[in-house]
Amino acid sequence: MTYKTAWLIAHKIRHAIRLTTSELPLTGHVRVNEDRHGPTSLYSVYRRNVKYQTLIAAASISEEGKLLRVKLHQVPAEHLFVGATTRYGIRCFLQQCVESEAELTVAPGIYNSARYRPLNAFCYEASRYMNGIYCGIGPKHLQAYLDEYGYRFNFTSSEDSIVRDLLRQCVSRPVMTYPQLTRKAA
């Protein structure tokens, strides 16, 4: 199998994951933080040309403070102002990803002291994992990798087999073709 074929298959699976996770909003007590994806090694942190991607991280929280279900969302450029997410951007995320009856605690801003620390740690671990495995992900496909990482975390509490669930999702979802996947973002 060629690299191109393997890459296409992996992204088709990530497409099915994205469709699956978009159907399940967060419920209950939900904490929302603004965070970022970028380099995690000490060497790369001090480089001048490092680019960070702004994220919104949200999680349903148990009464004990444990993360139950998470969503990581790459903030589109039109919802950013000087690198920070606008109120409109946060509102759009909440409408898409959080049930309207959920009890919300939102902490906008990268340096906000009210951010939920376990959610910060989760974002850092996601960046470390993706940087270690994929060695740099561009903004075009970052959301697919974020969805995959969130899906893996959310599936750990399930009793079903992750392979069986992924196969079921891939079979029941619309197909994404190579030209659709590689076309330039509008």
ABEGO torsion letter per residue (X at the ends): XBAAAAAAAAAAAAAAAAAAAAABBBBEBBBBBBBBBBBABAAAAABAABBBBBBBBBBBBBAAGBBABBBBBBBBAAABBGGBBBAAAAAAAAAAABBAABBBBBBBEAABAABBAAAAAAAAAAAAAAAAAAGEBBAAAAAAAAAAAAAAAAAAABABBAAAAAAAAAAABBBBBAAAAABBBX
